[in-house]
Amino acid sequence: MSALVAVVSGFASGILIRSLFYFGWEPVAFVLLLAALCATFAFLRPRRAYTLCAVFFIFIALGMMRAALAETPLSEAFSRDLRHRVSYTGVVVADPDVRDANQRIVILVTKNEESTKVLASVSRNVDVAVGDRVSVSGTLLVPEPFAGDNGRTFRYDKYLERDGVRFLLNFAYLRVLEEASRYSVPAFLAHIKRSFTGGLQATLPEPHSSLSGGIVIGGKSGLGNELKADFTRSGLIHMVVLSGHNVMVVASWVIAFFAFLFAWVESTFRRSVPRWTGVGLGALALVLFVGIAGFSATAIRAMLMALIALYARATGRTYAASRALFFVVLLMLIWNPLYLAFDPGFGLSVAATAGLIWLTPIIEMSLPRIKRAFVKEVVATTLAAQIAVLPLLLYFTGNLSLVAIPANLLVMPIVPLAMGFAYLAGLAGMLFGALAPLFGIMLAVPSYLASSYFLFIASGSAALPMAAVTLPPFPFWLALLAYAGLIYFVALKRSSTTFQLRFAKNASI
């Protein structure tokens, strides 16, 4: 485990340093020299600390190199069109992001055999879907960093670049030339998502349909600025984005469903089902769900951890959640190093998962007066996640929600039920179409009640005096210091004899 920690922490440190500071290859050579020095000490006086030190510095250098390789120049063919009125043809490659005043669409356009992604801001009235071939025109710009409300510069250019978007077309005009082929996998998955959200809109009024859709597959469109502000002030905004918790709920359903199905098959037909059959179907269902919802960094991380859990179940090997988290983080940073410094959702997701793994047992041990196991688990997991993400939230936004913990304690226990009810409501709308308000109302009532409860908690807690306060800019070094303190606290608690005796049976999940 310590070797894996050295590998991942070193690789992530190298990426972070190279992302925040631009430099040549000299620092890489210096870090490799430090690695050689540690390796020499390890050879002369064999100690595990020297070996881990050498591994750590080697992967710092590798992280720097990976971040440097990710920096690609702008396409020359499109750079010549900057600040000019242009017209391109291309293919929509991501689900439209519908806002209050417009919708933002990522389009892969081609010019002179060079391709790039542009983010076009177009009217909400344009009906467009993933896979459509479109013509788009507007003034070509490059995204630029800007100062946020907390006084910190937001690297909007890097935020978009993490998804491959390098140019903007503001106030663009878009026309669909050819609708997407249903044989295209991305277009097919996007069609399922549109059908599901359309089913929710047929059975539920706004903002209940948008909230139910956000709980299941993510998305804040339709909530309105006031409601989104309420969810932010109450610390519940993570409910309406596709979080790792949502994916893990689906993973639990998938595992339970196939376990029940195969147990029934074996008892009825007296035939054993190969273990890999359930794992393969479960993995396919998870990939399909994340594909329909959209391959965000948070969803991919949660999906990979769930897939590792399925693999462990099939092989009978122990699934150590901490090792899986480190392994998944390493894979994702190798794939796209921009996630680390320029995707807030990725960092918050990793921090929340780490809190659930390491802080939850410690908090549970500190709650001896709560006798019911379910209540204790809900309280411990909520506190662990909120504590773990707090330094990053303060650094990214500067907003401190004073009602986040009680609000989350009130809503998190019923999130799985709300997701199930939302699936029923969406399915009713898909099956009954225009007759959904008449025939699908019974299937939609539970989802309406659950979303009403969420709206009541979000609006009510946000309306409380001093529900949230805005702090001065929270420096990055202070966030690092806070996490260093948390790590030291966890290491101290986990090394205690009481903790080891009490949680020896639950050390791996």
Secondary structure, DSSP 8 states (H G I E B T S, - for coil): -HHHHHHHHHHHHHHHHHHHS---SHHHHHHHHHHHHHHHHHHHS--HHHHHHHHHHHHHHHHHHHHHHT-----HHHHTTTTSEEEEEEEE-S--EE-SS-EEEEEEEEETTEEEEEEEEE-TT----TT-EEEEEEEEE----EE-TTS-EE-HHHHHHTTTEEEEEEEEEEEEEE---TTSHHHHHHHHHHHHHHHHHHHS-TTHHHHHHHHHH---TTSHHHHHHHHHHTT-GGGGS--HHHHHHHHHHHHHHHHHHHHHHHHHH-----HHHHHHHHHHHHHHHHHHH---HHHHHHHHHHHHHHHHHHHT----HHHHHHHHHHHHHHH-THHHHH-HHHHHHHHHHHIIIIIHHHHHHT-TT---HHHHHHHHHHHHHHHHHHHHHHHHT-EEETTHHHHHHHHGGGHHHHHHHHHHHHHHHHHHGGGHHHHSHHHHHHHHHHHHHHHHHHHHHHTSTTSEEE-S---HHHHHHHHHHHHHHHHHHHTSHHHHHHSGGGS--
